[in-house]
């Protein structure tokens, strides 16, 4: 009888048996988020600057 009540009332350990998704593990890393927050705008501004320089007409 104790087994029937135990299986119908899951404990706190039973709720967290699922594996953590890979994307959640990735986004839980604050250093990775810091790196991405600095690297992505830097790359975008460099690409934007190169596009601006290339679009300037050559003087004659």
N, C-alpha and C positions, 0 to 999 in steps of 0.2 A: 504494500500500500504506500510506503514511503517513496518508492520509485515513481509512482504515478504522479504524486504531488510535486516531486522534484523536477520531473520533465515538463510539467505544465507551467511552472514558475521558473523561468530562466534567471540565473544569477548574473551579477555584473561581469563575471569572467566569460560567460557564454555569449554575451552581446558583442564582444570584441575579438572573436575568433577569426573574423574575415581578414584576408590579407589587405594591406594598405595599397591602394592603386599607385601605379608608377608616377602618374602626373601629380598626385597629391604629395608624394615623397619629394618630387622635384621642386614643387612650389613651396614646400615647407622649409627649404634651405634659404636662410636670409642672406648668406653670402652670394649665392647664385643670383638671387633677386637684385642685390646691390650691383653685381657685375653686369647683369642684363640692363639694369636701369642706367648705367653709365655707358656701356658699349653700344647699345642700339641707337641712342641719340647721336653719339659720336660718329658712328658709321653713316647715319642718315645725313648729318650735316656735311660730312666729307663728300658724299655722293652728290648732294645738292650743290656744293661749291664747285665740284668738277663740272657738273652740268652747266652751271652759270659761266664758268671760264670758257668752256667749249662753245657756248652760244654767242660769245662776243665776236663780232665780225673782225676780220683781219684788216688793219689799216693799210692804205696804199700810198 
